[in-house]
Amino acid sequence: MQDIPLPSADDLSALLAEIAAARMPYGMYGPKNFPPDGCPLSDLPTEYLDWFWQRGWPKGKLGQLMEQALLIKNSGLDRL
């Protein structure tokens, strides 16, 4: 069994900051319902992120950040 490398504290801090700064650009948590820029990814409900997990993440950086946000929430680290 291979050990999974842990991110450095700086890398984790940068990831958390990036998730907190990113906004949901469309859908029920997009700018239409959460003006002017959409809901921060860090504030998206777990159920909403689970929906994407089951049906597929958006392409690109948005999907990667949403997936990381769900992993953080599911592990109880979202209070960081």
Secondary structure, DSSP 8 states (H G I E B T S, - for coil): --------HHHHHHHHHHHHH-B--SGGGSTTTSTTT--BGGGS-HHHHHHHHHH---SHHHHHHHHHHHHHHHTT-TT-
